[in-house]
């Protein structure tokens, strides 16, 4: 009987292509049935074409592809469920960026915390929880492998509401950062032993070793000799290199986004709706055109986290990956139950998150504040109550560094108004909204 892997939320054609290609490259797993699910029939058909071309292009005889618009049918009998949810699509993110910009709140990605991450969590978490609940009916033994942002928020909510489903949040950033740092000091990343922990998108490299000896001093020298990036700045001030190489972490801090001089000094680019639309359109057009022509490029890259875990669990191989899981004694300096990013050993058919222990206090302080925002959004989504989400906005570093409390309320209400036609937040109601206090928007 074929192993069923369900991909729920086929919003990213690139993710689907890469995961399918990775499964095609692993015939030792045995027969695999991939079921793709998305309520958007056009989008689903496009992703299916990409997946089928990848299977044909690799010559994989052990993989078949199916597509279902009904979630129950897609999940039936699955052993692994991979979620790539983007509720509201690109236009919802563009709204988050545009409305916040009118209030003077700048963002980079708007998908984790920040006011955009808060609203993404409010619209995405209920869907992620519903998928997990449906899993208890259609495939109760399956593992949930989630690429969905905001990841810490999503993992916390699913674990709290549906504790019977094992959820592992997945991201490429830790692996890619370890490879980047290895290259800086002239090492092959396969020879490096590194440990990075924190919260997804605010994780720090705590240990970096080669042949049993620390090479962190060499990393610091190499980073100091390079350009003054946000990553270099954070390592210089907090002592450890962050696991995000681009501009994104700037929106999790109170000191960068509102200052033009800091943006220029650190080379941080402010995200805009036009940027998001352009990137999304370019990716989709390239792959869709390739699918129509029958020439989908098969990626040559490291294994995808989801398929790396699946492969190890199915074959008995041992591997270590970074995952986001509920904090159950893994990082005692961080809130219990929060979604934390830690190393995870896959062995003996089980996933074993590693208890790393105490964090450097300055790192714990940064991550604790990040998780407070994420946890409040999870609570708001679980309880269908906007009050904790408003509190999250007041505690959010970049938002609160830019606006007064009354202005934060106005921004929150403006975003609810802007999203109202889509109905994305209908489950929260409107009776808890306070009276307007200011007119900050420009």
Beta strands, then each sheet from edge to edge (+ up, - down):
strand 1: 3-8
strand 2: 32-37
strand 3: 63-68
strand 4: 80-83
strand 5: 143-146
strand 6: 167-169
strand 7: 192-199
strand 8: 202-210
strand 9: 213-214
strand 10: 241-242
strand 11: 319-326
strand 12: 339-347
strand 13: 350-353
sheet 1: 3+ 2+ 1+ 4+ 5+ 6+
sheet 2: 7+ 8- 9+
sheet 3: 7+ 8- 10+
sheet 4: 11+ 12- 13+
end
